[in-house]
Amino acid sequence: MGLHCIVRDYFGVDGLPPIYSTDQFERRSRVPRAVFLRIFNALKDRPFWKQRINATGQLQAHPLRKVVGAFRVLAYGECPDRGDEYVRLLRTKIGKATKLLIEYVVDELRPAYLRPPNQNEVEQILARNVLRGMPGCLGSLDCSHWEWAGCPKGRAGTFQDGNGKRVIVLEAICERTCGFTMFFSGAPRSLNGFNVLY
């Protein structure tokens, strides 16, 4: 397992094609292979992502394992310690990789990927949805509930869920190609989905 399996599964080794096709790669990671490689190549030489040698002379985690682990957390909504079975990294390492990947996307890829659609794109989305039998539909709404570890004590009651955890609601509208047409965060968990939408 580990790096060799990731490379074999997604990129191929020894001149053999990858086990997963381009479509399967996109379905599993929720991004096209070209976007994944663009992000990987941008991150691999940064301090956290770079492969180092530890005090015993052993190579530490390869950047590809960290990026794949972070993408699996984001693609499947799984907890960081579940990725250990595939990428062989600790929960803390995958958690930090996920946080840094999100920061990279928000800080550096916002103009390309986190922007509202322009008028031409809106027309294309609406035309595509008319053909799918949903005229006037711009996208699908979903609300995700994320635990907020740094919630101020004074706001704890507002953001508390039924289990005593502080949770914040992230609302997004996505169209068929997973492009965001709207994104909002900050609603307290004490509101249900209808109230957040309102």
PyRosetta script that sets phi, psi and omega in degrees:
from pyrosetta import init, pose_from_sequence

init()
pose = pose_from_sequence("MGLHCIVRDYFGVDGLPPIYSTDQFERRSRVPRAVFLRIFNALKDRPFWKQRINATGQLQAHPLRKVVGAFRVLAYGECPDRGDEYVRLLRTKIGKATKLLIEYVVDELRPAYLRPPNQNEVEQILARNVLRGMPGCLGSLDCSHWEWAGCPKGRAGTFQDGNGKRVIVLEAICERTCGFTMFFSGAPRSLNGFNVLY")
pose.set_psi(1, -174.7)
pose.set_omega(1, 177.8)
pose.set_phi(2, 89.2)
pose.set_psi(2, -142.9)
pose.set_omega(2, -171.9)
pose.set_phi(3, -60.5)
pose.set_psi(3, -45.4)
pose.set_omega(3, -177.1)
pose.set_phi(4, -59.4)
pose.set_psi(4, -41.6)
pose.set_omega(4, 179.6)
pose.set_phi(5, -65.4)
pose.set_psi(5, -41.1)
pose.set_omega(5, -179.6)
pose.set_phi(6, -62.6)
pose.set_psi(6, -48.4)
pose.set_omega(6, -179.0)
pose.set_phi(7, -62.5)
pose.set_psi(7, -44.8)
pose.set_omega(7, 179.8)
pose.set_phi(8, -62.7)
pose.set_psi(8, -45.6)
pose.set_omega(8, -175.8)
pose.set_phi(9, -66.3)
pose.set_psi(9, -42.6)
pose.set_omega(9, -169.8)
pose.set_phi(10, -107.6)
pose.set_psi(10, -23.0)
pose.set_omega(10, -174.1)
pose.set_phi(11, -126.1)
pose.set_psi(11, -13.7)
pose.set_omega(11, 179.6)
pose.set_phi(12, 83.5)
pose.set_psi(12, 149.9)
pose.set_omega(12, 178.3)
pose.set_phi(13, -134.8)
pose.set_psi(13, 155.6)
pose.set_omega(13, 176.3)
pose.set_phi(14, 50.9)
pose.set_psi(14, 39.6)
pose.set_omega(14, 178.3)
pose.set_phi(15, 77.8)
pose.set_psi(15, -2.7)
pose.set_omega(15, 178.2)
pose.set_phi(16, -84.6)
pose.set_psi(16, 148.1)
pose.set_omega(16, 178.6)
pose.set_phi(17, -69.9)
pose.set_psi(17, 159.1)
pose.set_omega(17, 177.1)
pose.set_phi(18, -64.0)
pose.set_psi(18, 153.5)
pose.set_omega(18, 178.2)
pose.set_phi(19, -65.9)
pose.set_psi(19, -41.6)
pose.set_omega(19, -179.0)
pose.set_phi(20, -95.0)
pose.set_psi(20, 131.9)
pose.set_omega(20, 178.7)
pose.set_phi(21, -69.9)
pose.set_psi(21, 173.8)
pose.set_omega(21, 178.5)
pose.set_phi(22, -59.4)
pose.set_psi(22, -42.5)
pose.set_omega(22, 179.0)
pose.set_phi(23, -64.5)
pose.set_psi(23, -42.3)
pose.set_omega(23, 179.3)
pose.set_phi(24, -66.0)
pose.set_psi(24, -38.6)
pose.set_omega(24, 177.4)
pose.set_phi(25, -59.6)
pose.set_psi(25, -46.8)
pose.set_omega(25, -178.4)
pose.set_phi(26, -65.3)
pose.set_psi(26, -37.9)
pose.set_omega(26, 179.7)
pose.set_phi(27, -67.9)
pose.set_psi(27, -37.7)
pose.set_omega(27, -177.7)
pose.set_phi(28, -76.8)
pose.set_psi(28, -37.3)
pose.set_omega(28, -176.6)
pose.set_phi(29, -101.1)
pose.set_psi(29, -9.7)
pose.set_omega(29, 179.7)
pose.set_phi(30, 68.1)
pose.set_psi(30, 14.6)
pose.set_omega(30, 173.1)
pose.set_phi(31, -141.0)
pose.set_psi(31, 151.1)
pose.set_omega(31, 174.3)
pose.set_phi(32, -62.8)
pose.set_psi(32, 152.5)
pose.set_omega(32, -178.8)
pose.set_phi(33, -56.5)
pose.set_psi(33, -38.3)
pose.set_omega(33, -179.0)
pose.set_phi(34, -63.1)
pose.set_psi(34, -39.4)
pose.set_omega(34, 178.4)
pose.set_phi(35, -69.0)
pose.set_psi(35, -42.4)
pose.set_omega(35, 177.5)
pose.set_phi(36, -57.4)
pose.set_psi(36, -48.0)
pose.set_omega(36, -178.7)
pose.set_phi(37, -65.8)
pose.set_psi(37, -35.2)
pose.set_omega(37, 177.2)
pose.set_phi(38, -61.9)
pose.set_psi(38, -45.4)
pose.set_omega(38, 179.6)
pose.set_phi(39, -67.1)
pose.set_psi(39, -44.7)
pose.set_omega(39, 179.3)
pose.set_phi(40, -58.3)
pose.set_psi(40, -47.2)
pose.set_omega(40, -178.8)
pose.set_phi(41, -65.5)
pose.set_psi(41, -30.0)
pose.set_omega(41, 178.0)
pose.set_phi(42, -74.7)
pose.set_psi(42, -28.7)
pose.set_omega(42, -175.2)
pose.set_phi(43, -95.3)
pose.set_psi(43, -28.8)
pose.set_omega(43, -165.6)
pose.set_phi(44, -57.8)
pose.set_psi(44, -25.3)
pose.set_omega(44, -178.8)
pose.set_phi(45, -101.8)
pose.set_psi(45, 5.2)
pose.set_omega(45, 177.1)
pose.set_phi(46, -79.2)
pose.set_psi(46, 156.3)
pose.set_omega(46, -171.0)
pose.set_phi(47, -51.0)
pose.set_psi(47, -51.1)
pose.set_omega(47, -177.9)
pose.set_phi(48, -66.3)
pose.set_psi(48, -38.3)
pose.set_omega(48, -172.0)
pose.set_phi(49, -80.9)
pose.set_psi(49, -26.2)
pose.set_omega(49, -175.1)
pose.set_phi(50, -62.7)
pose.set_psi(50, 140.1)
pose.set_omega(50, 177.9)
pose.set_phi(51, -76.9)
pose.set_psi(51, 129.7)
pose.set_omega(51, -178.1)
pose.set_phi(52, -118.5)
pose.set_psi(52, 170.9)
pose.set_omega(52, 173.8)
pose.set_phi(53, -108.6)
pose.set_psi(53, 129.4)
pose.set_omega(53, -177.6)
pose.set_phi(54, -82.3)
pose.set_psi(54, -176.3)
pose.set_omega(54, -174.9)
pose.set_phi(55, -63.5)
pose.set_psi(55, -23.1)
pose.set_omega(55, 179.7)
pose.set_phi(56, -90.3)
pose.set_psi(56, 2.0)
pose.set_omega(56, 179.8)
pose.set_phi(57, 86.7)
pose.set_psi(57, 5.7)
pose.set_omega(57, -179.9)
pose.set_phi(58, -90.0)
pose.set_psi(58, 144.9)
pose.set_omega(58, 175.5)
pose.set_phi(59, -70.6)
pose.set_psi(59, 136.3)
pose.set_omega(59, 175.5)
pose.set_phi(60, -88.2)
pose.set_psi(60, -170.8)
pose.set_omega(60, -172.8)
pose.set_phi(61, -57.6)
pose.set_psi(61, 134.9)
pose.set_omega(61, 176.4)
pose.set_phi(62, -72.0)
pose.set_psi(62, 146.4)
pose.set_omega(62, -179.8)
pose.set_phi(63, -57.6)
pose.set_psi(63, -32.9)
pose.set_omega(63, -179.3)
pose.set_phi(64, -62.3)
pose.set_psi(64, -39.4)
pose.set_omega(64, 178.3)
pose.set_phi(65, -63.1)
pose.set_psi(65, -40.4)
pose.set_omega(65, -179.9)
pose.set_phi(66, -66.7)
pose.set_psi(66, -43.8)
pose.set_omega(66, -178.9)
pose.set_phi(67, -66.5)
pose.set_psi(67, -43.9)
pose.set_omega(67, 178.6)
pose.set_phi(68, -62.8)
pose.set_psi(68, -42.2)
pose.set_omega(68, 178.3)
pose.set_phi(69, -60.1)
pose.set_psi(69, -43.2)
pose.set_omega(69, 179.2)
pose.set_phi(70, -66.4)
pose.set_psi(70, -42.1)
pose.set_omega(70, 179.2)
pose.set_phi(71, -64.4)
pose.set_psi(71, -35.8)
pose.set_omega(71, 178.9)
pose.set_phi(72, -66.4)
pose.set_psi(72, -37.4)
pose.set_omega(72, 176.9)
pose.set_phi(73, -62.4)
pose.set_psi(73, -45.5)
pose.set_omega(73, -177.6)
pose.set_phi(74, -73.3)
pose.set_psi(74, -38.2)
pose.set_omega(74, -176.3)
pose.set_phi(75, -71.5)
pose.set_psi(75, -39.3)
pose.set_omega(75, -175.1)
pose.set_phi(76, -105.4)
pose.set_psi(76, -7.1)
pose.set_omega(76, -176.5)
pose.set_phi(77, 66.4)
pose.set_psi(77, 24.1)
pose.set_omega(77, -178.2)
pose.set_phi(78, -86.6)
pose.set_psi(78, 160.5)
pose.set_omega(78, 178.2)
pose.set_phi(79, -74.6)
pose.set_psi(79, 151.9)
pose.set_omega(79, -175.7)
pose.set_phi(80, -57.1)
pose.set_psi(80, -31.8)
pose.set_omega(80, -177.2)
pose.set_phi(81, -75.1)
pose.set_psi(81, -12.4)
pose.set_omega(81, 177.7)
pose.set_phi(82, -72.9)
pose.set_psi(82, -29.4)
pose.set_omega(82, -180.0)
pose.set_phi(83, -66.7)
pose.set_psi(83, -14.9)
pose.set_omega(83, -179.9)
pose.set_phi(84, -56.8)
pose.set_psi(84, -33.2)
pose.set_omega(84, -178.6)
pose.set_phi(85, -63.8)
pose.set_psi(85, -28.7)
pose.set_omega(85, -176.1)
pose.set_phi(86, -104.5)
pose.set_psi(86, -48.2)
pose.set_omega(86, -174.8)
pose.set_phi(87, -96.6)
pose.set_psi(87, -8.3)
pose.set_omega(87, 177.1)
pose.set_phi(88, 58.2)
pose.set_psi(88, 51.3)
pose.set_omega(88, 175.8)
pose.set_phi(89, -129.1)
pose.set_psi(89, 152.7)
pose.set_omega(89, 177.4)
pose.set_phi(90, -69.1)
pose.set_psi(90, 156.3)
pose.set_omega(90, 178.9)
pose.set_phi(91, -55.3)
pose.set_psi(91, -42.7)
pose.set_omega(91, -177.9)
pose.set_phi(92, -64.4)
pose.set_psi(92, -38.5)
pose.set_omega(92, 179.9)
pose.set_phi(93, -67.6)
pose.set_psi(93, -43.6)
pose.set_omega(93, 179.3)
pose.set_phi(94, -68.0)
pose.set_psi(94, -39.1)
pose.set_omega(94, 178.0)
pose.set_phi(95, -61.0)
pose.set_psi(95, -44.2)
pose.set_omega(95, 179.1)
pose.set_phi(96, -67.5)
pose.set_psi(96, -39.7)
pose.set_omega(96, 178.1)
pose.set_phi(97, -61.2)
pose.set_psi(97, -41.2)
pose.set_omega(97, 179.5)
pose.set_phi(98, -63.3)
pose.set_psi(98, -45.6)
pose.set_omega(98, 179.5)
pose.set_phi(99, -61.0)
pose.set_psi(99, -45.5)
pose.set_omega(99, -178.6)
pose.set_phi(100, -69.4)
pose.set_psi(100, -33.3)
pose.set_omega(100, 176.5)
pose.set_phi(101, -65.6)
pose.set_psi(101, -44.0)
pose.set_omega(101, 178.5)
pose.set_phi(102, -62.5)
pose.set_psi(102, -43.5)
pose.set_omega(102, 178.7)
pose.set_phi(103, -61.2)
pose.set_psi(103, -40.5)
pose.set_omega(103, 178.6)
pose.set_phi(104, -62.3)
pose.set_psi(104, -47.0)
pose.set_omega(104, -178.4)
pose.set_phi(105, -62.6)
pose.set_psi(105, -46.2)
pose.set_omega(105, -178.0)
pose.set_phi(106, -67.6)
pose.set_psi(106, -45.0)
pose.set_omega(106, -175.1)
pose.set_phi(107, -75.6)
pose.set_psi(107, -38.0)
pose.set_omega(107, -170.4)
pose.set_phi(108, -113.2)
pose.set_psi(108, -21.7)
pose.set_omega(108, -178.9)
pose.set_phi(109, -108.1)
pose.set_psi(109, 4.8)
pose.set_omega(109, -178.4)
pose.set_phi(110, -53.0)
pose.set_psi(110, -46.9)
pose.set_omega(110, -177.4)
pose.set_phi(111, -60.9)
pose.set_psi(111, -30.2)
pose.set_omega(111, -177.5)
pose.set_phi(112, -89.8)
pose.set_psi(112, -37.1)
pose.set_omega(112, -169.9)
pose.set_phi(113, -118.2)
pose.set_psi(113, -25.9)
pose.set_omega(113, -177.3)
pose.set_phi(114, -111.9)
pose.set_psi(114, 59.9)
pose.set_omega(114, -179.3)
pose.set_phi(115, -131.9)
pose.set_psi(115, 152.8)
pose.set_omega(115, 175.9)
pose.set_phi(116, -68.2)
pose.set_psi(116, 152.1)
pose.set_omega(116, 179.5)
pose.set_phi(117, -68.1)
pose.set_psi(117, 146.1)
pose.set_omega(117, 175.9)
pose.set_phi(118, -79.9)
pose.set_psi(118, 175.6)
pose.set_omega(118, -174.7)
pose.set_phi(119, -59.5)
pose.set_psi(119, -41.5)
pose.set_omega(119, 179.5)
pose.set_phi(120, -62.6)
pose.set_psi(120, -43.0)
pose.set_omega(120, 178.8)
pose.set_phi(121, -65.7)
pose.set_psi(121, -38.8)
pose.set_omega(121, 177.8)
pose.set_phi(122, -61.4)
pose.set_psi(122, -43.7)
pose.set_omega(122, 179.0)
pose.set_phi(123, -62.2)
pose.set_psi(123, -41.2)
pose.set_omega(123, 178.1)
pose.set_phi(124, -64.3)
pose.set_psi(124, -43.8)
pose.set_omega(124, 179.4)
pose.set_phi(125, -61.6)
pose.set_psi(125, -46.5)
pose.set_omega(125, -179.4)
pose.set_phi(126, -64.1)
pose.set_psi(126, -40.7)
pose.set_omega(126, 178.7)
pose.set_phi(127, -64.4)
pose.set_psi(127, -41.1)
pose.set_omega(127, 179.3)
pose.set_phi(128, -64.0)
pose.set_psi(128, -40.3)
pose.set_omega(128, -179.5)
pose.set_phi(129, -72.7)
pose.set_psi(129, -27.2)
pose.set_omega(129, 173.1)
pose.set_phi(130, -62.7)
pose.set_psi(130, -43.5)
pose.set_omega(130, 178.5)
pose.set_phi(131, -64.7)
pose.set_psi(131, -26.1)
pose.set_omega(131, 179.1)
pose.set_phi(132, -87.9)
pose.set_psi(132, 2.3)
pose.set_omega(132, 178.1)
pose.set_phi(133, 86.5)
pose.set_psi(133, 18.8)
pose.set_omega(133, -179.6)
pose.set_phi(134, -129.1)
pose.set_psi(134, 69.3)
pose.set_omega(134, -179.0)
pose.set_phi(135, -62.9)
pose.set_psi(135, 140.3)
pose.set_omega(135, 178.5)
pose.set_phi(136, 81.6)
pose.set_psi(136, -3.3)
pose.set_omega(136, -178.6)
pose.set_phi(137, -84.8)
pose.set_psi(137, 125.2)
pose.set_omega(137, 179.0)
pose.set_phi(138, -96.0)
pose.set_psi(138, -25.1)
pose.set_omega(138, 179.9)
pose.set_phi(139, 176.3)
pose.set_psi(139, -174.7)
pose.set_omega(139, -179.7)
pose.set_phi(140, -106.9)
pose.set_psi(140, 134.4)
pose.set_omega(140, -180.0)
pose.set_phi(141, -93.9)
pose.set_psi(141, 137.6)
pose.set_omega(141, 173.7)
pose.set_phi(142, -147.6)
pose.set_psi(142, 147.6)
pose.set_omega(142, 176.5)
pose.set_phi(143, -119.2)
pose.set_psi(143, 128.8)
pose.set_omega(143, 176.1)
pose.set_phi(144, -108.8)
pose.set_psi(144, 145.8)
pose.set_omega(144, -178.5)
pose.set_phi(145, -112.1)
pose.set_psi(145, 117.6)
pose.set_omega(145, -176.9)
pose.set_phi(146, -116.7)
pose.set_psi(146, 135.8)
pose.set_omega(146, 177.9)
pose.set_phi(147, -68.5)
pose.set_psi(147, 135.9)
pose.set_omega(147, -176.8)
pose.set_phi(148, -110.7)
pose.set_psi(148, 96.9)
pose.set_omega(148, -176.6)
pose.set_phi(149, -67.4)
pose.set_psi(149, -31.7)
pose.set_omega(149, -176.3)
pose.set_phi(150, -96.2)
pose.set_psi(150, 24.6)
pose.set_omega(150, -178.9)
pose.set_phi(151, -64.5)
pose.set_psi(151, 127.6)
pose.set_omega(151, 177.8)
pose.set_phi(152, -62.1)
pose.set_psi(152, 142.9)
pose.set_omega(152, -176.8)
pose.set_phi(153, -59.3)
pose.set_psi(153, -34.2)
pose.set_omega(153, -179.6)
pose.set_phi(154, -66.6)
pose.set_psi(154, -21.0)
pose.set_omega(154, -179.4)
pose.set_phi(155, -105.5)
pose.set_psi(155, 2.4)
pose.set_omega(155, -172.8)
pose.set_phi(156, -57.4)
pose.set_psi(156, -41.3)
pose.set_omega(156, -178.2)
pose.set_phi(157, -64.6)
pose.set_psi(157, -36.7)
pose.set_omega(157, -179.9)
pose.set_phi(158, -66.8)
pose.set_psi(158, -37.3)
pose.set_omega(158, -174.1)
pose.set_phi(159, -98.9)
pose.set_psi(159, 9.1)
pose.set_omega(159, -176.2)
pose.set_phi(160, -83.6)
pose.set_psi(160, 135.9)
pose.set_omega(160, 175.6)
pose.set_phi(161, -95.1)
pose.set_psi(161, -173.1)
pose.set_omega(161, -177.6)
pose.set_phi(162, -66.8)
pose.set_psi(162, -16.2)
pose.set_omega(162, -178.9)
pose.set_phi(163, -100.0)
pose.set_psi(163, 7.0)
pose.set_omega(163, 179.2)
pose.set_phi(164, 84.5)
pose.set_psi(164, 6.1)
pose.set_omega(164, 178.5)
pose.set_phi(165, -92.5)
pose.set_psi(165, 150.3)
pose.set_omega(165, 176.7)
pose.set_phi(166, -88.9)
pose.set_psi(166, 121.8)
pose.set_omega(166, -173.6)
pose.set_phi(167, -130.6)
pose.set_psi(167, 140.4)
pose.set_omega(167, 176.8)
pose.set_phi(168, -115.2)
pose.set_psi(168, 146.4)
pose.set_omega(168, -177.2)
pose.set_phi(169, -99.7)
pose.set_psi(169, 130.4)
pose.set_omega(169, 174.0)
pose.set_phi(170, -110.0)
pose.set_psi(170, 123.6)
pose.set_omega(170, -177.7)
pose.set_phi(171, -112.2)
pose.set_psi(171, 135.4)
pose.set_omega(171, 179.3)
pose.set_phi(172, -143.4)
pose.set_psi(172, 145.8)
pose.set_omega(172, 170.7)
pose.set_phi(173, -115.7)
pose.set_psi(173, 121.8)
pose.set_omega(173, -179.3)
pose.set_phi(174, -119.0)
pose.set_psi(174, 148.5)
pose.set_omega(174, 173.0)
pose.set_phi(175, -99.1)
pose.set_psi(175, -178.4)
pose.set_omega(175, -168.4)
pose.set_phi(176, -56.4)
pose.set_psi(176, -34.5)
pose.set_omega(176, -178.4)
pose.set_phi(177, -88.4)
pose.set_psi(177, 14.7)
pose.set_omega(177, 179.5)
pose.set_phi(178, 70.9)
pose.set_psi(178, 15.5)
pose.set_omega(178, 173.5)
pose.set_phi(179, -78.2)
pose.set_psi(179, 134.2)
pose.set_omega(179, 179.5)
pose.set_phi(180, -77.0)
pose.set_psi(180, 131.6)
pose.set_omega(180, 171.7)
pose.set_phi(181, -103.4)
pose.set_psi(181, -14.0)
pose.set_omega(181, 177.5)
pose.set_phi(182, -163.9)
pose.set_psi(182, 143.3)
pose.set_omega(182, 178.4)
pose.set_phi(183, -144.5)
pose.set_psi(183, 135.4)
pose.set_omega(183, 179.6)
pose.set_phi(184, -146.2)
pose.set_psi(184, 137.9)
pose.set_omega(184, 174.7)
pose.set_phi(185, -136.0)
pose.set_psi(185, 155.3)
pose.set_omega(185, 175.3)
pose.set_phi(186, 124.7)
pose.set_psi(186, -10.9)
pose.set_omega(186, 179.3)
pose.set_phi(187, -70.3)
pose.set_psi(187, 139.4)
pose.set_omega(187, 180.0)
pose.set_phi(188, -72.7)
pose.set_psi(188, 154.9)
pose.set_omega(188, -179.4)
pose.set_phi(189, -64.4)
pose.set_psi(189, -22.9)
pose.set_omega(189, -178.4)
pose.set_phi(190, -66.1)
pose.set_psi(190, -13.5)
pose.set_omega(190, 175.1)
pose.set_phi(191, -91.5)
pose.set_psi(191, 143.0)
pose.set_omega(191, 173.7)
pose.set_phi(192, -88.2)
pose.set_psi(192, 176.1)
pose.set_omega(192, -174.9)
pose.set_phi(193, -57.3)
pose.set_psi(193, -38.7)
pose.set_omega(193, -179.3)
pose.set_phi(194, -64.9)
pose.set_psi(194, -40.7)
pose.set_omega(194, 179.4)
pose.set_phi(195, -68.2)
pose.set_psi(195, -36.6)
pose.set_omega(195, 177.8)
pose.set_phi(196, -64.1)
pose.set_psi(196, -44.6)
pose.set_omega(196, -179.9)
pose.set_phi(197, -62.1)
pose.set_psi(197, -42.7)
pose.set_omega(197, 179.7)
pose.set_phi(198, -61.1)
pose.dump_pdb("model.pdb")
